[in-house]
Amino acid sequence: MKLTTRGRYAVTAMLDLAQHGEEGPSNLADISARQEISLSYLEQLFAKLRRSGLVKSIRGPGGGYQLAHTPQRISVADIIRAVDEPIQATSCKDYQTEGCRKTTRCITHDLWVQLGNHIYDYLDSVNLAHLAQNGSAMLAGAHDHDHGDHHTAMGKRGAA
């Protein structure tokens, strides 16, 4: 699985919001300057994040964006899904029904599907509060948390 710039930048921008949330709404120009992400790219990402209900926009002087939920309720998987980033390790168009070949699935298909599920579960177990607390040295033990008790803003994925 390769995470694109879109997914990485969306997580970075959301973490920036979480870290600066107590200062009030953040405008995209400030996030752009702090994180060295193009303002026009952030505008595209935040349109998707807002439509997904992860951020809310505040209009007027001093306006900007805020998290729509507490940092504990927003997982990395929520953010990646919101910007239409697939979380899968197969090259299949629809990894549950279509194969990676023209008419059949390859013999290692189930291996890659399971890997994608493990990646998803890990990203779903890490929320913005974890990242804000631990910085980029990120939690070697995040995968040790009980996955069953995590409630995220966008919910769990469908069964594979």
N, C-alpha and C positions, 0 to 999 in steps of 0.2 A: 504494500500500500504506500502510495506517495501522497502526502498531504500537500496541496498546492498553496501558493502564496495567499490565495483567498482565505483558506481556512486558518493559516498561521496568523495573518494580519487581523482577522476577525477576533481570534482569541487574544492577541496582543492588545487590541483596542478595548475589548471588554475588560481585560485585566486592568488596563489604565483607568477605565471608569470605576472599577471596584476600588482601586487604590486612592483615587481622588474624589470618591463619592461624598465624603463628609464636607468637602469644600463647596458643594452645590453642583449644579449642572456643569458639565464640561462641554465646551464647543469643539467642533471638529478641528478647527485650526490649532487649538492647544494640543489636542491629541496628536495631530499630524506633526507638530514641532517636537513634542516629547518623544514620540516613537519613530520619527523619520519615515512616516508613511504618507504617500501622496494624498492630498486633500480630496481630489476627485475620486480616488479609489475608496477612501473612507466614506464618502457620500453614498457610493453604490452599496457598500457593505452595510451601512447603517439603515438604508432603506429596507434591506432584507431583514436586518435584526429587529427593526421596528415592526414590520409586518408580522414577524414571528412572535412578537410580544415579549422580547427579551430586553428591549430598551424603550423608554418613552421620551418624547421630545417636549421640551419646555420652551415656549415662544416668548419673545419680548427681550428687553434688556436683561442681561445676566442669564439668558436662556442657554439652552444647549441640550445635552442628552444625559439621562440618568438610567441606572439599571431599573427595570420594571419589577424585579424581585430582589430579595436579599442575595448576596453573593453565595450563600450556602445553598440556595435553591437553583443556581444556574451551573450546570455541568459543562465541561469542555465539549462533550458530545452534543449538548443542546446547541451550542454556538456553531459548531461545525455543520450540523443539520440545517440550521437556520440560513446559512449562506450556500445551501445546496451542494455541500461537499459530501460525496459518497464516503461512507465508512465501510469499505470492503476491500478484500485483498485479492479478489478474482478479477478477471478481465471480461467477465460476462456482462451482457447488457442488463439482464435481470437475473441476478445470481441464484434466485430461488427456483425459477421455472425454465429459463433458457440456458443452454450450455455455452461454453467458451468456444466451441467449434461451431460449424454451420448447422449440424443436426444433432450433435450429442455433446455430453459433458466430457471433459478430459478425465483421465483416471485419477488425477490429484485434486479434482474439484472440491471434494469434501474437506480436504486438508486446508485449502485456502479459505473456504467459507468459515471453518472453525477458527482459523487465525484471525479473520476479520471480526468474528464475534468476540474473541478475546481482546482485540484492540478496542472495539466498541465498549466492552464492559469496563476496561481500564479507563478510557476517556470519560465514561459515564460516572465513574467513581471519584473523579477529580473535579472539584467545583472551584469557583472563583475565590472563595474564602481560603481554600487550601493554598492556591497559588499566591494570593496576596500575602498570606502569612509566611509562606516559605520561600518566596521569590523564585528565581529561575533555577535554584538548586533542587527543585522539585522532589520532594517526597519519594524517596526510594521505597517507602512502605505504603504508598497510597493503595496499591493493589491488595494490601493486607486488610483493608477495611471491609466490613460486612456489606456486600453489595445489595443485600435485600432491604436495607433500611433507607436507602437513598431515594429521596423524592426530588425529582427535577422538574423544572418549569415546563418541559415539553414531553415528559413521560418516557417510557421505555420503547424500544423498537419492537417490531413484530417478531414472532418466532421464526427461526430459519428452517 
